[in-house]
Amino acid sequence: MLDIQEKIKKFNDEREWSSPHTIKDLLLNMNEEIGEFWNIIKWVDTEMQQN
């Protein structure tokens, strides 16, 4: 569990999402980042994803 908390803190710090953000704010921000990543990979064909 501590490992996951450290990874989340690092992720948060890299984006300068420092306190006093709530868990809701953090999850919304993470969702936005994931959405940006999805916009990149949705056009990658299946063969490239497996390599």
N, CA, C, O and CB atoms as a CASP TS submission, in Angstrom:
PFRMAT TS
TARGET T0000
AUTHOR 0000-0000-0000
METHOD Language model
MODEL 1
PARENT N/A
ATOM      1  N   MET     1       0.817  -1.193   0.000  1.00  0.00           N
ATOM      2  CA  MET     1       0.000   0.000   0.000  1.00  0.00           C
ATOM      3  C   MET     1       0.864   1.263   0.000  1.00  0.00           C
ATOM      4  O   MET     1       0.537   2.239  -0.674  1.00  0.00           O
ATOM      5  CB  MET     1      -0.931  -0.005   1.202  1.00  0.00           C
ATOM      6  N   LEU     2       1.950   1.245   0.743  1.00  0.00           N
ATOM      7  CA  LEU     2       2.832   2.417   0.778  1.00  0.00           C
ATOM      8  C   LEU     2       3.430   2.700  -0.590  1.00  0.00           C
ATOM      9  O   LEU     2       3.623   3.857  -0.965  1.00  0.00           O
ATOM     10  CB  LEU     2       3.950   2.213   1.801  1.00  0.00           C
ATOM     11  N   ASP     3       3.725   1.634  -1.339  1.00  0.00           N
ATOM     12  CA  ASP     3       4.278   1.800  -2.681  1.00  0.00           C
ATOM     13  C   ASP     3       3.297   2.555  -3.580  1.00  0.00           C
ATOM     14  O   ASP     3       3.694   3.452  -4.324  1.00  0.00           O
ATOM     15  CB  ASP     3       4.619   0.430  -3.295  1.00  0.00           C
ATOM     16  N   ILE     4       2.036   2.193  -3.508  1.00  0.00           N
ATOM     17  CA  ILE     4       1.008   2.863  -4.313  1.00  0.00           C
ATOM     18  C   ILE     4       0.864   4.318  -3.887  1.00  0.00           C
ATOM     19  O   ILE     4       0.744   5.206  -4.731  1.00  0.00           O
ATOM     20  CB  ILE     4      -0.347   2.133  -4.185  1.00  0.00           C
ATOM     21  N   GLN     5       0.877   4.563  -2.587  1.00  0.00           N
ATOM     22  CA  GLN     5       0.767   5.934  -2.089  1.00  0.00           C
ATOM     23  C   GLN     5       1.944   6.781  -2.564  1.00  0.00           C
ATOM     24  O   GLN     5       1.766   7.946  -2.919  1.00  0.00           O
ATOM     25  CB  GLN     5       0.694   5.942  -0.555  1.00  0.00           C
ATOM     26  N   GLU     6       3.143   6.203  -2.573  1.00  0.00           N
ATOM     27  CA  GLU     6       4.324   6.927  -3.042  1.00  0.00           C
ATOM     28  C   GLU     6       4.213   7.238  -4.528  1.00  0.00           C
ATOM     29  O   GLU     6       4.575   8.333  -4.960  1.00  0.00           O
ATOM     30  CB  GLU     6       5.598   6.118  -2.766  1.00  0.00           C
ATOM     31  N   LYS     7       3.717   6.288  -5.315  1.00  0.00           N
ATOM     32  CA  LYS     7       3.547   6.515  -6.755  1.00  0.00           C
ATOM     33  C   LYS     7       2.517   7.609  -7.016  1.00  0.00           C
ATOM     34  O   LYS     7       2.715   8.453  -7.890  1.00  0.00           O
ATOM     35  CB  LYS     7       3.125   5.214  -7.459  1.00  0.00           C
ATOM     36  N   ILE     8       1.433   7.598  -6.271  1.00  0.00           N
ATOM     37  CA  ILE     8       0.411   8.635  -6.420  1.00  0.00           C
ATOM     38  C   ILE     8       0.974   9.996  -6.027  1.00  0.00           C
ATOM     39  O   ILE     8       0.708  10.996  -6.694  1.00  0.00           O
ATOM     40  CB  ILE     8      -0.829   8.303  -5.568  1.00  0.00           C
ATOM     41  N   LYS     9       1.754  10.037  -4.941  1.00  0.00           N
ATOM     42  CA  LYS     9       2.362  11.300  -4.515  1.00  0.00           C
ATOM     43  C   LYS     9       3.320  11.820  -5.577  1.00  0.00           C
ATOM     44  O   LYS     9       3.329  13.014  -5.874  1.00  0.00           O
ATOM     45  CB  LYS     9       3.100  11.122  -3.177  1.00  0.00           C
ATOM     46  N   LYS    10       4.133  10.925  -6.157  1.00  0.00           N
ATOM     47  CA  LYS    10       5.063  11.330  -7.211  1.00  0.00           C
ATOM     48  C   LYS    10       4.295  11.863  -8.417  1.00  0.00           C
ATOM     49  O   LYS    10       4.644  12.908  -8.967  1.00  0.00           O
ATOM     50  CB  LYS    10       5.964  10.146  -7.627  1.00  0.00           C
ATOM     51  N   PHE    11       3.256  11.148  -8.827  1.00  0.00           N
ATOM     52  CA  PHE    11       2.409  11.567  -9.944  1.00  0.00           C
ATOM     53  C   PHE    11       1.834  12.952  -9.665  1.00  0.00           C
ATOM     54  O   PHE    11       1.837  13.823 -10.534  1.00  0.00           O
ATOM     55  CB  PHE    11       1.268  10.545 -10.187  1.00  0.00           C
ATOM     56  N   ASN    12       1.346  13.143  -8.455  1.00  0.00           N
ATOM     57  CA  ASN    12       0.764  14.406  -8.023  1.00  0.00           C
ATOM     58  C   ASN    12       1.812  15.524  -8.033  1.00  0.00           C
ATOM     59  O   ASN    12       1.552  16.614  -8.542  1.00  0.00           O
ATOM     60  CB  ASN    12       0.156  14.258  -6.623  1.00  0.00           C
ATOM     61  N   ASP    13       2.975  15.260  -7.481  1.00  0.00           N
ATOM     62  CA  ASP    13       4.045  16.261  -7.396  1.00  0.00           C
ATOM     63  C   ASP    13       4.553  16.670  -8.772  1.00  0.00           C
ATOM     64  O   ASP    13       4.836  17.847  -8.997  1.00  0.00           O
ATOM     65  CB  ASP    13       5.202  15.726  -6.563  1.00  0.00           C
ATOM     66  N   GLU    14       4.672  15.718  -9.699  1.00  0.00           N
ATOM     67  CA  GLU    14       5.159  16.022 -11.048  1.00  0.00           C
ATOM     68  C   GLU    14       4.247  17.004 -11.773  1.00  0.00           C
ATOM     69  O   GLU    14       4.701  17.752 -12.639  1.00  0.00           O
ATOM     70  CB  GLU    14       5.284  14.742 -11.862  1.00  0.00           C
ATOM     71  N   ARG    15       2.984  17.005 -11.427  1.00  0.00           N
ATOM     72  CA  ARG    15       2.016  17.879 -12.073  1.00  0.00           C
ATOM     73  C   ARG    15       1.702  19.116 -11.233  1.00  0.00           C
ATOM     74  O   ARG    15       0.819  19.909 -11.560  1.00  0.00           O
ATOM     75  CB  ARG    15       0.742  17.115 -12.356  1.00  0.00           C
ATOM     76  N   GLU    16       2.449  19.252 -10.147  1.00  0.00           N
ATOM     77  CA  GLU    16       2.266  20.368  -9.218  1.00  0.00           C
ATOM     78  C   GLU    16       0.826  20.438  -8.720  1.00  0.00           C
ATOM     79  O   GLU    16       0.242  21.515  -8.603  1.00  0.00           O
ATOM     80  CB  GLU    16       2.655  21.689  -9.889  1.00  0.00           C
ATOM     81  N   TRP    17       0.274  19.272  -8.431  1.00  0.00           N
ATOM     82  CA  TRP    17      -1.070  19.179  -7.860  1.00  0.00           C
ATOM     83  C   TRP    17      -0.931  19.040  -6.349  1.00  0.00           C
ATOM     84  O   TRP    17      -1.357  18.042  -5.768  1.00  0.00           O
ATOM     85  CB  TRP    17      -1.873  17.973  -8.470  1.00  0.00           C
ATOM     86  N   SER    18      -0.348  20.020  -5.735  1.00  0.00           N
ATOM     87  CA  SER    18      -0.089  19.923  -4.300  1.00  0.00           C
ATOM     88  C   SER    18      -1.362  20.168  -3.495  1.00  0.00           C
ATOM     89  O   SER    18      -2.387  20.592  -4.029  1.00  0.00           O
ATOM     90  CB  SER    18       0.997  20.921  -3.885  1.00  0.00           C
ATOM     91  N   SER    19      -1.269  19.895  -2.225  1.00  0.00           N
ATOM     92  CA  SER    19      -2.390  20.087  -1.301  1.00  0.00           C
ATOM     93  C   SER    19      -2.810  21.542  -1.317  1.00  0.00           C
ATOM     94  O   SER    19      -1.987  22.384  -1.676  1.00  0.00           O
ATOM     95  CB  SER    19      -2.015  19.645   0.136  1.00  0.00           C
ATOM     96  N   PRO    20      -3.974  21.882  -0.970  1.00  0.00           N
ATOM     97  CA  PRO    20      -5.022  21.093  -0.336  1.00  0.00           C
ATOM     98  C   PRO    20      -6.058  20.522  -1.309  1.00  0.00           C
ATOM     99  O   PRO    20      -7.247  20.806  -1.164  1.00  0.00           O
ATOM    100  CB  PRO    20      -5.714  21.930   0.677  1.00  0.00           C
ATOM    101  N   HIS    21      -5.647  19.746  -2.269  1.00  0.00           N
ATOM    102  CA  HIS    21      -6.597  19.095  -3.163  1.00  0.00           C
ATOM    103  C   HIS    21      -7.265  17.930  -2.443  1.00  0.00           C
ATOM    104  O   HIS    21      -6.665  17.268  -1.597  1.00  0.00           O
ATOM    105  CB  HIS    21      -5.895  18.608  -4.453  1.00  0.00           C
ATOM    106  N   THR    22      -8.488  17.708  -2.794  1.00  0.00           N
ATOM    107  CA  THR    22      -9.215  16.572  -2.233  1.00  0.00           C
ATOM    108  C   THR    22      -8.988  15.359  -3.124  1.00  0.00           C
ATOM    109  O   THR    22      -8.466  15.490  -4.232  1.00  0.00           O
ATOM    110  CB  THR    22     -10.737  16.885  -2.097  1.00  0.00           C
ATOM    111  N   ILE    23      -9.372  14.193  -2.652  1.00  0.00           N
ATOM    112  CA  ILE    23      -9.248  12.985  -3.458  1.00  0.00           C
ATOM    113  C   ILE    23     -10.088  13.126  -4.724  1.00  0.00           C
ATOM    114  O   ILE    23      -9.719  12.610  -5.779  1.00  0.00           O
ATOM    115  CB  ILE    23      -9.681  11.738  -2.650  1.00  0.00           C
ATOM    116  N   LYS    24     -11.217  13.824  -4.617  1.00  0.00           N
ATOM    117  CA  LYS    24     -12.063  14.072  -5.790  1.00  0.00           C
ATOM    118  C   LYS    24     -11.283  14.854  -6.846  1.00  0.00           C
ATOM    119  O   LYS    24     -11.306  14.495  -8.023  1.00  0.00           O
ATOM    120  CB  LYS    24     -13.347  14.845  -5.388  1.00  0.00           C
ATOM    121  N   ASP    25     -10.595  15.916  -6.435  1.00  0.00           N
ATOM    122  CA  ASP    25      -9.809  16.715  -7.371  1.00  0.00           C
ATOM    123  C   ASP    25      -8.707  15.878  -8.012  1.00  0.00           C
ATOM    124  O   ASP    25      -8.480  15.959  -9.219  1.00  0.00           O
ATOM    125  CB  ASP    25      -9.203  17.928  -6.660  1.00  0.00           C
ATOM    126  N   LEU    26      -8.032  15.083  -7.207  1.00  0.00           N
ATOM    127  CA  LEU    26      -6.961  14.241  -7.721  1.00  0.00           C
ATOM    128  C   LEU    26      -7.501  13.263  -8.757  1.00  0.00           C
ATOM    129  O   LEU    26      -6.906  13.097  -9.822  1.00  0.00           O
ATOM    130  CB  LEU    26      -6.277  13.483  -6.577  1.00  0.00           C
ATOM    131  N   LEU    27      -8.620  12.615  -8.455  1.00  0.00           N
ATOM    132  CA  LEU    27      -9.199  11.652  -9.391  1.00  0.00           C
ATOM    133  C   LEU    27      -9.674  12.324 -10.673  1.00  0.00           C
ATOM    134  O   LEU    27      -9.516  11.762 -11.757  1.00  0.00           O
ATOM    135  CB  LEU    27     -10.357  10.913  -8.736  1.00  0.00           C
ATOM    136  N   LEU    28     -10.247  13.504 -10.570  1.00  0.00           N
ATOM    137  CA  LEU    28     -10.669  14.230 -11.769  1.00  0.00           C
ATOM    138  C   LEU    28      -9.463  14.607 -12.631  1.00  0.00           C
ATOM    139  O   LEU    28      -9.516  14.491 -13.856  1.00  0.00           O
ATOM    140  CB  LEU    28     -11.458  15.493 -11.381  1.00  0.00           C
ATOM    141  N   ASN    29      -8.384  15.054 -11.999  1.00  0.00           N
ATOM    142  CA  ASN    29      -7.169  15.401 -12.738  1.00  0.00           C
ATOM    143  C   ASN    29      -6.537  14.176 -13.385  1.00  0.00           C
ATOM    144  O   ASN    29      -6.065  14.244 -14.520  1.00  0.00           O
ATOM    145  CB  ASN    29      -6.163  16.074 -11.812  1.00  0.00           C
ATOM    146  N   MET    30      -6.526  13.052 -12.663  1.00  0.00           N
ATOM    147  CA  MET    30      -5.980  11.823 -13.236  1.00  0.00           C
ATOM    148  C   MET    30      -6.821  11.384 -14.429  1.00  0.00           C
ATOM    149  O   MET    30      -6.280  10.930 -15.438  1.00  0.00           O
ATOM    150  CB  MET    30      -5.923  10.703 -12.174  1.00  0.00           C
ATOM    151  N   ASN    31      -8.136  11.516 -14.319  1.00  0.00           N
ATOM    152  CA  ASN    31      -9.024  11.143 -15.410  1.00  0.00           C
ATOM    153  C   ASN    31      -8.741  11.990 -16.654  1.00  0.00           C
ATOM    154  O   ASN    31      -8.779  11.482 -17.774  1.00  0.00           O
ATOM    155  CB  ASN    31     -10.490  11.298 -14.981  1.00  0.00           C
ATOM    156  N   GLU    32      -8.462  13.259 -16.457  1.00  0.00           N
ATOM    157  CA  GLU    32      -8.131  14.139 -17.571  1.00  0.00           C
ATOM    158  C   GLU    32      -6.840  13.686 -18.255  1.00  0.00           C
ATOM    159  O   GLU    32      -6.763  13.654 -19.483  1.00  0.00           O
ATOM    160  CB  GLU    32      -7.995  15.589 -17.084  1.00  0.00           C
ATOM    161  N   GLU    33      -5.834  13.340 -17.460  1.00  0.00           N
ATOM    162  CA  GLU    33      -4.570  12.862 -18.025  1.00  0.00           C
ATOM    163  C   GLU    33      -4.773  11.560 -18.799  1.00  0.00           C
ATOM    164  O   GLU    33      -4.213  11.381 -19.880  1.00  0.00           O
ATOM    165  CB  GLU    33      -3.528  12.657 -16.913  1.00  0.00           C
ATOM    166  N   ILE    34      -5.570  10.662 -18.245  1.00  0.00           N
ATOM    167  CA  ILE    34      -5.848   9.390 -18.912  1.00  0.00           C
ATOM    168  C   ILE    34      -6.586   9.644 -20.219  1.00  0.00           C
ATOM    169  O   ILE    34      -6.325   8.971 -21.216  1.00  0.00           O
ATOM    170  CB  ILE    34      -6.674   8.454 -17.996  1.00  0.00           C
ATOM    171  N   GLY    35      -7.504  10.607 -20.226  1.00  0.00           N
ATOM    172  CA  GLY    35      -8.225  10.960 -21.444  1.00  0.00           C
ATOM    173  C   GLY    35      -7.288  11.465 -22.527  1.00  0.00           C
ATOM    174  O   GLY    35      -7.463  11.136 -23.700  1.00  0.00           O
ATOM    175  N   GLU    36      -6.302  12.255 -22.150  1.00  0.00           N
ATOM    176  CA  GLU    36      -5.321  12.734 -23.121  1.00  0.00           C
ATOM    177  C   GLU    36      -4.519  11.568 -23.697  1.00  0.00           C
ATOM    178  O   GLU    36      -4.247  11.529 -24.897  1.00  0.00           O
ATOM    179  CB  GLU    36      -4.378  13.761 -22.470  1.00  0.00           C
ATOM    180  N   PHE    37      -4.147  10.633 -22.851  1.00  0.00           N
ATOM    181  CA  PHE    37      -3.417   9.452 -23.314  1.00  0.00           C
ATOM    182  C   PHE    37      -4.294   8.632 -24.257  1.00  0.00           C
ATOM    183  O   PHE    37      -3.823   8.157 -25.290  1.00  0.00           O
ATOM    184  CB  PHE    37      -2.955   8.587 -22.115  1.00  0.00           C
ATOM    185  N   TRP    38      -5.561   8.466 -23.906  1.00  0.00           N
ATOM    186  CA  TRP    38      -6.498   7.708 -24.742  1.00  0.00           C
ATOM    187  C   TRP    38      -6.596   8.332 -26.134  1.00  0.00           C
ATOM    188  O   TRP    38      -6.664   7.605 -27.125  1.00  0.00           O
ATOM    189  CB  TRP    38      -7.896   7.653 -24.080  1.00  0.00           C
ATOM    190  N   ASN    39      -6.606   9.665 -26.228  1.00  0.00           N
ATOM    191  CA  ASN    39      -6.679  10.321 -27.527  1.00  0.00           C
ATOM    192  C   ASN    39      -5.481   9.987 -28.403  1.00  0.00           C
ATOM    193  O   ASN    39      -5.583  10.040 -29.629  1.00  0.00           O
ATOM    194  CB  ASN    39      -6.780  11.818 -27.346  1.00  0.00           C
ATOM    195  N   ILE    40      -4.370   9.652 -27.808  1.00  0.00           N
ATOM    196  CA  ILE    40      -3.179   9.265 -28.572  1.00  0.00           C
ATOM    197  C   ILE    40      -3.270   7.812 -29.006  1.00  0.00           C
ATOM    198  O   ILE    40      -3.048   7.500 -30.176  1.00  0.00           O
ATOM    199  CB  ILE    40      -1.905   9.488 -27.742  1.00  0.00           C
ATOM    200  N   ILE    41      -3.592   6.920 -28.077  1.00  0.00           N
ATOM    201  CA  ILE    41      -3.513   5.489 -28.390  1.00  0.00           C
ATOM    202  C   ILE    41      -4.724   4.945 -29.126  1.00  0.00           C
ATOM    203  O   ILE    41      -4.641   3.847 -29.674  1.00  0.00           O
ATOM    204  CB  ILE    41      -3.327   4.715 -27.136  1.00  0.00           C
ATOM    205  N   LYS    42      -5.840   5.650 -29.167  1.00  0.00           N
ATOM    206  CA  LYS    42      -7.029   5.092 -29.815  1.00  0.00           C
ATOM    207  C   LYS    42      -6.827   4.896 -31.306  1.00  0.00           C
ATOM    208  O   LYS    42      -7.563   4.131 -31.929  1.00  0.00           O
ATOM    209  CB  LYS    42      -8.225   5.990 -29.579  1.00  0.00           C
ATOM    210  N   TRP    43      -5.852   5.563 -31.890  1.00  0.00           N
ATOM    211  CA  TRP    43      -5.601   5.424 -33.322  1.00  0.00           C
ATOM    212  C   TRP    43      -4.499   4.421 -33.628  1.00  0.00           C
ATOM    213  O   TRP    43      -4.200   4.173 -34.796  1.00  0.00           O
ATOM    214  CB  TRP    43      -5.242   6.761 -33.912  1.00  0.00           C
ATOM    215  N   VAL    44      -3.897   3.848 -32.613  1.00  0.00           N
ATOM    216  CA  VAL    44      -2.842   2.855 -32.810  1.00  0.00           C
ATOM    217  C   VAL    44      -3.499   1.515 -33.100  1.00  0.00           C
ATOM    218  O   VAL    44      -4.391   1.084 -32.369  1.00  0.00           O
ATOM    219  CB  VAL    44      -1.901   2.761 -31.561  1.00  0.00           C
ATOM    220  N   ASP    45      -3.054   0.847 -34.181  1.00  0.00           N
ATOM    221  CA  ASP    45      -3.695  -0.427 -34.512  1.00  0.00           C
ATOM    222  C   ASP    45      -3.279  -1.527 -33.537  1.00  0.00           C
ATOM    223  O   ASP    45      -2.308  -1.383 -32.795  1.00  0.00           O
ATOM    224  CB  ASP    45      -3.348  -0.841 -35.947  1.00  0.00           C
ATOM    225  N   THR    46      -4.023  -2.612 -33.554  1.00  0.00           N
ATOM    226  CA  THR    46      -3.850  -3.696 -32.589  1.00  0.00           C
ATOM    227  C   THR    46      -2.460  -4.313 -32.654  1.00  0.00           C
ATOM    228  O   THR    46      -1.887  -4.636 -31.613  1.00  0.00           O
ATOM    229  CB  THR    46      -4.892  -4.767 -32.821  1.00  0.00           C
ATOM    230  N   GLU    47      -1.907  -4.484 -33.843  1.00  0.00           N
ATOM    231  CA  GLU    47      -0.573  -5.090 -33.967  1.00  0.00           C
ATOM    232  C   GLU    47       0.478  -4.243 -33.270  1.00  0.00           C
ATOM    233  O   GLU    47       1.357  -4.789 -32.603  1.00  0.00           O
ATOM    234  CB  GLU    47      -0.199  -5.274 -35.443  1.00  0.00           C
ATOM    235  N   MET    48       0.413  -2.941 -33.406  1.00  0.00           N
ATOM    236  CA  MET    48       1.393  -2.063 -32.764  1.00  0.00           C
ATOM    237  C   MET    48       1.240  -2.093 -31.249  1.00  0.00           C
ATOM    238  O   MET    48       2.234  -1.963 -30.534  1.00  0.00           O
ATOM    239  CB  MET    48       1.246  -0.627 -33.281  1.00  0.00           C
ATOM    240  N   GLN    49       0.030  -2.258 -30.745  1.00  0.00           N
ATOM    241  CA  GLN    49      -0.198  -2.290 -29.306  1.00  0.00           C
ATOM    242  C   GLN    49       0.438  -3.512 -28.671  1.00  0.00           C
ATOM    243  O   GLN    49       0.845  -3.463 -27.510  1.00  0.00           O
ATOM    244  CB  GLN    49      -1.684  -2.265 -29.006  1.00  0.00           C
ATOM    245  N   GLN    50       0.529  -4.611 -29.414  1.00  0.00           N
ATOM    246  CA  GLN    50       1.069  -5.849 -28.870  1.00  0.00           C
ATOM    247  C   GLN    50       2.590  -5.861 -28.864  1.00  0.00           C
ATOM    248  O   GLN    50       3.187  -6.705 -28.194  1.00  0.00           O
ATOM    249  CB  GLN    50       0.554  -7.026 -29.658  1.00  0.00           C
ATOM    250  N   ASN    51       3.224  -4.971 -29.574  1.00  0.00           N
ATOM    251  CA  ASN    51       4.695  -4.948 -29.643  1.00  0.00           C
ATOM    252  C   ASN    51       5.267  -4.071 -28.620  1.00  0.00           C
ATOM    253  O   ASN    51       6.488  -3.936 -28.537  1.00  0.00           O
ATOM    254  CB  ASN    51       5.171  -4.510 -30.979  1.00  0.00           C
TER
END
